[in-house]
Amino acid sequence: MMMGLGPLLLVFMLGPCLTPPTLAQDDYRYRHFLTQHYDANPRGRDNKYCDTMMSIRKLTSPCKDTNTFIHGTKNNIKAVCEDKNGVPYGANFRRSKSPFQVTTCKLRGGSNRPPCEYKATAGSRDIAIACEHGLPVHFDESFYRP
């Protein structure tokens, strides 16, 4: 009976090692995107919000010049990667069909050394993102509708 379990046990043990690296990398890139750009329920959307969020998300060592937080559900953001809420934009991006609430944080002052102080700009804008395997992995820009 043990002879029959040997090959089966080997398959179960090697299975995780055989997961395609691209899927693991996509998952990492998606999680990184969420860390840098996703905040479903912002508290305030003012300069203090930016100072706090940039610090919490570890974007202040050195101070990141500009960062945009998207306020929507993960599913709505992922839908931009599909025809459901996105259209091709430029060479490798997708543009949202509907606007998102966003807060853009811009560094105030000339130094990129902490303490970092940011100016917040809140608004409703279309977003342009890069997607891989149906997941957003890079925020490109946001813009008002014409």
N, C-alpha and C positions, 0 to 999 in steps of 0.2 A: 504494500500500500504506500509506503514512503517513496518508492521509486517513481510512482505516478505523480506525486506531489512536487518532486524536485523541479521539473521543467516549468510547472505552473507557478511555483514560488519564485523562480528566477524571473519569469515574465513580470510578475507583480513588483518585484524589487527593482528591475531595470526600467519599468515603465516611466517613472518620473524623470529618469536620466535621459530618456529618449524624447522628451517634450521638445518640440522645435524651439530653438533659441529665439526666433523672431517673435513668437507669441509671448515669451517671458519679457522680451525687450519692449514689445508694444504695451504690455501691462505696466511696465515701469514708466514708460514715456507718458502713458495716460495718467497714472498716479501723480507724476511730476507736473503735468498740465493742471490737474485738479489742485495740487498744492499751491501752484503759482497764480492760478486765475479763477478759481471757483470759490464763491461764497454765497450760498443759497439765501441766507437770512442775515443781511448786514445790520449791524446796530449803528445807526447814524450813517452818514456817507460824507463826512466832513474831514478836515485835516487830521483831527485826532484819530478818526477811523483809519486813515491811511498810515499814520505813524504806528498805530497799534498792530494793524494787520501785516504791514511790511516786516515788523519785528517778529511777530508770532510765526510768520511763514519763512523766517530766516533769509530775508532778502536784503539785509542791511549790513553785510560784512563781505565786501564793501557795499555801500549804499547803491542799490539798483536805481538807475536814472528814471525809468518809467515802468509802471506795471499796471495792468488793467484787471480788475476783478469783475467777473460775470455773475450776475444775480439771477439765477434761473435754476430749474431742476437739471440734474445730470442727464435725464432722458431727453429733455428739450435741447440741451447742448449737443448730445450725441446725434439727435435728429438732423442737425446741420450736416453731418457726414453722410446723410441719406437724402434721397429726393424729397422726403417728407417735409423737411424744413431747410433744405440747402440747395444751392445751385453752384455749378463750377465757377471758379473765380481765379483768373490768372492761370499760371502754369500748373500749380499743385495745391490750390486752396479751394475751400468751399465758403460761400457767402450765405449768411442766413436769409431766409425769405421773410422772416419777421424780426422785429427789433427785440433786443434784450435790455434790461436795466443793467448798466455798468457803472463802475466807479474807476476812474483813471487817477493814479497817484503819480505825481511828478515831483522829483527831488527839488527842494528849495535850496538855494545857495550853490556855491561852486565846488565844494569838496565832496568827494564820495566816501569820506571817512565818517564813521559814527561819532556823535549821535546824528541820525538821519531825520530830517524833517521834510514832510511832504505836503503838497497842495493837492486837494481833492477836487475832481471835476466829476459830478454825477450827471447821468443822463440816460436817455433811451436811444440805443444805436443798433445798427446791423453789425454783425461780427464776421470776420474772416479768419478761418482756422485751417490748419493742415490736419488731415485725418489719415490714419493707417489702420486697415482692417476694421473699419467702422468706428474707430475711437478717435476723439480729438487728441492731438499730441503737441500742437504748437498754436499759440495765439499770434496772429499776424497784425491785425488792426481792427479798429472799430470806426464807424463813420455814420453821420446822419444821413437819413434818406433825402434824396433831392426833392 
